[in-house]
Amino acid sequence: MPARFWLKHNKPFLPDGIWVHVCSFGEAKSITPLIKKIPSDLLRLSATTKTGFDEINKLSKQSRYLPFEPLLLTWIKPQKMLIVMEAELWYLLFAIAHKKGAKTLLVNARMSEKSYSKYLRFKWLYRRIFEQIDAVYAQTNEDAARLITLGAKNVEVMGNIKFASIAKSTKKLPKPEGILVCGASTHDKEEALILDAFRVLKSKRLDAKIVIAPRHPERFDKVERIMESFAKIQGWSYHRWSERADFQSDLVLFDTLGGLVNVYAISDVVVLGGAFEPIGGHNAAEAAQFGCKIISGKNYFNQIEIFAGIEGINIVENNELKEALSYPNLLPNSSLISKANIKPILKQIKDVLQN
C-alpha cells in the first residue's frame, strides 16, 4: 500500500531501459526467457502483487511496485520499450509510456470466453487502450480473435510463454525402490486428503513412498505435525528432507524452496495440489516434461491454458482420489503437446536495442 499508493520507497525507474511489467508470482517466473536477452543495466521490472514483487526483486535492483494508475503521470520516465504480461490492461500505463517514446507490447495475452463478455461492455475503453499498444502476442487463436474484436492490432499467436520457461532438473536425486508419489505444491486440507489416498496405495504396494512439498514454506511445521501423526498411526517411517536428503522413509516432507523439479524427475506419480481446494491449481508442465502420471483436482481454473497444453492429466473429484492413486499402472503418462514461440518478441527487443 505505501509503495503503490503513496510511492514510499518507490522511486521512478532510471530512463531509457526495457521495462517489463507483470502482475503476480507466476508471471514473474515465466518471463525468464525474455529477461535473459535484456542487458542487466537496461532491465526495469515492475509488479502489482507482493509475491510478484518478491520474485522480480531477485532479478534486478531496478524492480518496483507498479504505482496506482493516476500516480503514473509523474512517475513514468521515458523508456525504450514497455512489455506487459497477459491481461494488465491499464490505460495510463500504456498511454504515458507510449507518449514518452516506448515501444509497447502486450505479451502472453489472453482473453477467456467468460471474461470476453465482460470486456465487450467496455469495448470503447479497450479500443482506446489498444490504440496505445504497438503489438500483441496472444496465447491462442481464440484469444487473438477476441482481442482483435476489442481493438487489438498487429496480433500474433505465440502460445503460452510458460511453456518456453519450464524449469529444468538441476540435480539428480537418488530414486528409492518402488513407487514414488509426490504430493506437490499442496495447500491446507490437501495434505490430509493425499495422505489418506496414499494409505490405500500403500496397503497394496508396500514399497510405495510419498514426498509432500507444501506450496508455502510457512506451513512446513504444520504439515510436519500432520505427517508425523499420520506416520505414527500407520506405523510408518518419516523424516524431513532438510534433516536427511533421501527418500528412504515412507513419508518425506520436502521442506525446501526450489528443487521440486528435481523431485518430479524421479517421481512415478504426481498429485498436484492447489486444485483439490478452490485455489486455482498450479503449473503442471514441470512434471509433464518427465512424463509423470499426474493427478489433479477440478479447481484448476487459473491453469486452464497450461492444462490444455498437456496430455494425460487425470482430473478427479476429491472422493475419487483414493481409487485413482490405488491403481497407478492404469494411469496414463503425461506429455507436453504445446509449445511457445517467443522469437518474434526477442526480435522486437533486439531491434529496439539496436536503434
C-alpha positions in Angstrom: 0.0 0.0 0.0 2.7 2.6 0.9 4.6 1.8 -2.3 1.7 1.7 -4.7 -0.5 4.5 -3.3 2.0 6.9 -1.7 5.2 6.0 -3.6 7.0 5.4 -0.3 10.4 4.0 -1.2 9.2 3.6 -4.8 11.4 5.8 -6.9 10.9 6.0 -10.7 13.0 3.8 -12.9 16.2 5.1 -14.5 15.2 6.2 -18.0 16.0 4.5 -21.4 15.6 0.9 -20.3 13.5 -2.1 -21.3 10.6 -2.2 -18.8 8.8 -5.5 -18.2 5.6 -5.4 -16.1 3.9 -8.5 -14.5 1.1 -8.9 -12.1 1.9 -12.0 -9.9 4.4 -14.6 -8.9 3.5 -17.0 -11.8 4.0 -14.3 -14.4 7.3 -13.2 -12.8 8.6 -16.7 -13.0 7.6 -17.1 -16.7 9.5 -14.1 -18.0 12.9 -15.7 -17.6 13.4 -16.3 -21.4 12.9 -12.6 -22.1 14.9 -11.4 -19.1 18.0 -13.3 -20.3 18.0 -11.4 -23.5 17.9 -7.9 -21.9 21.2 -6.4 -20.7 21.1 -6.1 -16.9 21.8 -2.4 -16.9 18.8 -1.8 -19.1 16.4 -4.1 -17.3 13.4 -2.5 -15.5 10.9 -4.7 -13.7 7.5 -3.9 -12.0 4.8 -6.0 -10.4 1.4 -5.5 -8.9 1.3 -8.1 -6.1 3.8 -8.7 -3.2 4.6 -12.2 -4.4 5.3 -10.9 -7.9 7.5 -8.1 -6.5 9.4 -10.5 -4.2 10.3 -12.6 -7.3 11.3 -9.8 -9.6 13.3 -8.2 -6.8 15.7 -11.2 -7.1 16.4 -10.3 -10.7 17.2 -6.6 -10.7 17.8 -3.7 -8.4 15.6 -1.7 -10.8 12.4 -3.5 -9.5 9.4 -1.6 -8.4 5.7 -2.0 -7.4 3.5 -0.5 -10.1 2.0 2.7 -8.6 -1.7 3.4 -8.5 -2.6 4.4 -12.1 -3.1 8.2 -11.6 0.3 8.4 -10.0 1.9 7.1 -13.2 1.5 10.6 -14.8 4.7 11.8 -13.0 6.3 8.5 -12.1 6.9 7.1 -15.5 10.2 8.1 -17.2 11.0 7.6 -20.9 11.9 4.0 -21.7 12.9 2.2 -24.9 10.2 -0.5 -24.6 7.4 -1.5 -22.3 6.4 -5.2 -22.2 3.3 -6.0 -20.3 2.3 -9.6 -19.5 -1.1 -11.2 -20.0 -4.1 -9.0 -19.0 -2.7 -5.9 -17.3 -4.6 -3.5 -19.5 -4.1 -0.2 -17.7 -4.8 2.7 -20.0 -2.4 5.3 -18.4 0.4 2.7 -18.2 0.4 2.2 -21.9 -0.6 5.7 -22.9 2.1 7.5 -20.8 4.8 5.1 -21.7 3.9 5.3 -25.4 3.7 9.1 -25.4 7.2 9.2 -23.8 8.7 7.1 -26.6 8.4 3.5 -25.5 7.5 0.8 -28.0 4.6 -1.1 -26.3 4.0 -4.8 -26.3 1.3 -7.0 -24.7 2.8 -10.4 -24.3 1.2 -13.8 -23.5 -2.1 -12.0 -23.9 -5.2 -14.0 -23.0 -9.0 -13.4 -23.1 -11.1 -16.2 -21.7 -14.7 -16.7 -23.0 -16.0 -15.8 -19.6 -14.0 -12.6 -19.4 -14.7 -11.6 -23.0 -18.4 -10.9 -22.4 -17.5 -8.5 -19.6 -14.8 -6.8 -21.7 -17.3 -6.2 -24.5 -19.4 -4.0 -22.3 -16.4 -1.6 -22.2 -15.3 -2.1 -25.8 -15.0 1.7 -26.2 -12.4 1.8 -23.4 -10.3 -1.2 -24.6 -10.2 0.3 -28.1 -8.5 3.3 -26.6 -6.1 1.1 -24.7 -5.2 -0.9 -27.7 -4.5 2.3 -29.7 -1.5 2.7 -27.3 -0.2 -0.9 -27.9 2.1 -1.4 -30.8 1.9 -5.2 -31.0 0.1 -8.0 -29.2 1.3 -11.6 -28.8 -1.7 -13.9 -27.9 -1.6 -17.4 -26.3 -4.2 -19.0 -28.7 -6.1 -18.3 -31.9 -9.3 -17.8 -29.8 -7.5 -15.2 -27.6 -6.3 -13.4 -30.7 -9.8 -13.3 -32.3 -11.3 -11.8 -29.1 -8.5 -9.3 -28.6 -8.9 -8.1 -32.3 -12.6 -7.6 -31.7 -11.7 -5.4 -28.8 -9.4 -3.3 -31.0 -6.0 -5.0 -30.8 -3.7 -4.5 -33.8 -0.6 -6.3 -35.0 -1.7 -9.5 -33.2 0.3 -12.7 -33.5 -0.2 -16.1 -31.8 2.8 -17.2 -29.8 1.5 -19.9 -27.5 1.8 -19.7 -23.7 5.1 -18.3 -22.6 5.1 -20.6 -19.6 5.9 -23.5 -22.0 9.0 -21.6 -23.0 10.3 -21.3 -19.5 9.8 -24.7 -17.9 12.3 -25.2 -15.1 14.7 -28.0 -15.8 16.2 -30.5 -13.4 19.4 -29.2 -11.8 20.4 -32.2 -9.7 20.0 -35.9 -10.0 18.3 -37.2 -6.8 18.5 -40.8 -5.6 15.3 -42.6 -6.5 14.1 -45.1 -4.0 12.9 -48.6 -4.9 9.2 -49.0 -5.5 6.7 -46.4 -6.5 7.5 -42.8 -5.5 4.5 -40.4 -5.2 4.9 -36.7 -5.0 2.2 -34.5 -3.4 3.3 -31.2 -5.0 2.5 -27.6 -4.1 -0.1 -28.6 -1.6 -2.3 -26.3 0.4 -4.3 -26.6 3.7 -6.5 -29.7 3.8 -4.9 -31.2 0.8 -2.1 -33.0 2.7 -4.6 -35.0 4.7 -6.6 -35.8 1.6 -3.5 -37.0 -0.3 -2.1 -39.0 2.7 -5.4 -40.8 3.2 -5.4 -41.8 -0.5 -1.8 -42.9 -0.3 -2.7 -45.1 2.6 -4.8 -47.2 0.3 -2.0 -47.5 -2.3 0.5 -48.4 0.5 -1.8 -51.3 1.5 -1.5 -52.7 -2.0 2.2 -51.7 -2.7 4.3 -52.0 0.5 7.3 -50.4 -1.4 5.4 -47.2 -2.1 6.8 -44.0 -0.7 5.4 -40.4 -0.7 7.1 -37.0 -0.6 4.9 -34.0 0.3 6.0 -30.5 -0.8 3.8 -27.7 0.6 3.4 -24.7 -1.6 4.2 -22.1 1.2 7.2 -22.5 3.5 5.4 -21.0 6.4 3.3 -24.2 6.5 6.2 -26.6 6.8 5.9 -27.0 10.6 2.1 -27.5 10.4 2.5 -30.1 7.7 5.2 -31.9 9.7 2.8 -32.4 12.6 0.2 -33.8 10.2 2.7 -36.2 8.6 4.3 -37.2 11.9 0.9 -38.0 13.4 -0.2 -40.0 10.3 3.1 -41.9 10.2 2.7 -42.8 13.9 -0.8 -44.1 13.4 0.1 -46.2 10.4 3.5 -47.4 11.9 5.4 -45.8 9.1 8.8 -44.1 9.0 9.1 -40.3 8.4 11.7 -37.6 8.1 12.2 -34.0 6.8 14.3 -33.5 3.7 16.3 -30.8 5.4 17.4 -33.3 8.0 18.2 -36.1 5.7 18.3 -35.7 1.9 16.9 -39.0 0.7 13.6 -40.8 0.1 14.1 -43.9 2.2 11.3 -43.2 4.7 7.7 -44.0 3.9 6.8 -40.3 4.3 9.2 -37.4 3.5 8.5 -33.7 4.0 10.2 -31.7 1.2 10.8 -28.6 3.3 13.0 -26.5 1.0 12.5 -23.7 -1.5 13.2 -24.7 -5.1 14.3 -28.1 -6.3 10.8 -29.5 -6.7 11.5 -30.1 -10.4 14.3 -32.5 -9.3 11.7 -34.5 -7.3 9.4 -34.6 -10.4 12.3 -36.1 -12.4 12.3 -39.3 -10.3 8.5 -39.4 -9.3 6.2 -42.1 -10.7 3.0 -40.2 -9.8 2.5 -36.5 -9.0 -0.6 -35.5 -7.1 -0.7 -31.8 -8.0 -2.0 -29.6 -5.2 -3.9 -26.3 -5.4 -6.9 -27.9 -7.2 -8.4 -30.1 -4.5 -9.3 -26.8 -2.7 -10.6 -23.7 -4.6 -7.1 -22.3 -5.1 -6.9 -22.4 -8.9 -4.3 -25.1 -9.5 -0.6 -24.9 -10.2 1.6 -25.3 -13.3 1.7 -29.0 -14.4 4.2 -28.5 -17.2 7.3 -29.0 -14.9 6.1 -32.6 -14.1 4.7 -33.3 -17.5 8.1 -32.8 -19.1 9.3 -36.0 -17.4 6.2 -38.0 -18.4 5.0 -38.3 -14.8 1.5 -39.7 -14.2 -0.3 -36.6 -12.9 -3.5 -36.4 -10.8 -5.2 -33.1 -10.2 -8.4 -31.9 -8.6 -11.1 -30.0 -10.5 -10.3 -26.5 -9.2 -7.6 -25.7 -11.8 -9.3 -22.5 -13.1 -6.1 -20.4 -13.1 -4.2 -23.1 -15.1 -6.7 -23.8 -17.9 -4.3 -22.8 -20.7 -1.5 -24.9 -19.2 -3.6 -27.9 -18.7 -4.9 -27.7 -22.2 -1.3 -27.9 -23.4 -0.7 -31.2 -21.6 -2.0 -34.6 -22.5 -2.7 -37.3 -19.9 -3.6 -35.3 -16.8 -6.1 -37.2 -14.6 -8.8 -34.8 -13.3 -10.7 -36.3 -10.3 -13.1 -35.3 -7.6 -11.7 -35.3 -4.1 -13.6 -38.5 -3.3 -12.1 -40.2 -6.3 -8.5 -39.6 -5.4 -8.2 -42.9 -3.4 -9.3 -45.0 -6.3 -7.1 -43.1 -8.9 -4.0 -43.4 -6.8 -4.6 -47.0 -5.9 -4.0 -48.2 -9.4 -1.0 -46.2 -10.7 -0.4 -48.6 -13.6 -3.8 -47.7 -15.1 -2.9 -44.0 -15.2 -1.6 -42.6 -18.5 1.7 -40.9 -18.6 1.6 -37.2 -19.2 3.2 -35.3 -22.1 3.6 -31.8 -23.4 1.7 -31.1 -26.5 2.0 -27.2 -26.6 5.0 -25.0 -27.2 5.6 -21.3 -27.2 7.4 -19.3 -29.9 9.0 -16.2 -28.3 11.3 -15.5 -31.2 9.2 -12.6 -32.6 9.3 -10.9 -29.2 13.0 -11.4 -28.9 13.4 -9.8 -32.3 11.4 -6.8 -31.2 13.7 -6.4 -28.2 16.8 -6.8 -30.4 15.5 -4.2 -32.9 14.9 -1.7 -30.1 18.3 -2.2 -28.6 20.0 -1.7 -31.9 18.2 1.6 -32.7 
